[in-house]
Amino acid sequence: MEPKVSIIMGSTSDLPVMEKAAKILNEFRIPFEMNALSAHRTPEQVEKFAKEAAGRGIKVIIAGAGMAAHLPGVIASMTPLPIIGVPINATLDGFDSIFSILQMPPGIPVATVGLNAAQNAGILAAQILGVASEEVFKATVEYKESLKQKIIKANMDLEEIQYDYKTN
């Protein structure tokens, strides 16, 4: 089994956030790899990874980092693959990470999900892969239908709750 998605985090302290992407990819049965690479502490390894990823069959990279959060942008500068950035709340309520990932210069795009939203990064990676894979496309459609069904059930449950002045 060869990975199609690479999940990269600045350090293993980011794992509690980034594992949410792993769980989604696993649910969709998409092979992935996970590694810790630091744009500041291991720049040579980041460069090697970024330049070799496409040749190894990686199709999408999910990169998460807190604080300075340069990792997604640095990787994006060295590969033509789509990069999904996950800002991680480490300091300053996560705003430093959000802006570091969101504000990229022209020509170096990074798709950016919400703060700590690695689950959405996993779903977006699946949607990107679903363009070329009917199996993955169907899995994303089924997943979104399950979200819809959860809300329908929640409203049915809310109907059972009674208050003197509740009208529905």
NORLINVEN-V928685 format. One record per helix or strand of 2 or more residues. SS is the DSSP state (@ for helix, = for strand). FROM is the first residue (numbers start at 0). TO is the last residue. If there is no record, write none. Layout:
BEGIN
<<SS | FROM | TO> <SS | FROM | TO>>
END
This chain:
BEGIN
<<= | 4 | 8> <@ | 11 | 26> <= | 31 | 35> <@ | 42 | 51> <@ | 53 | 55> <= | 59 | 65> <@ | 70 | 75> <= | 81 | 87> <@ | 91 | 101> <= | 110 | 112> <@ | 117 | 129> <@ | 133 | 158>>
END
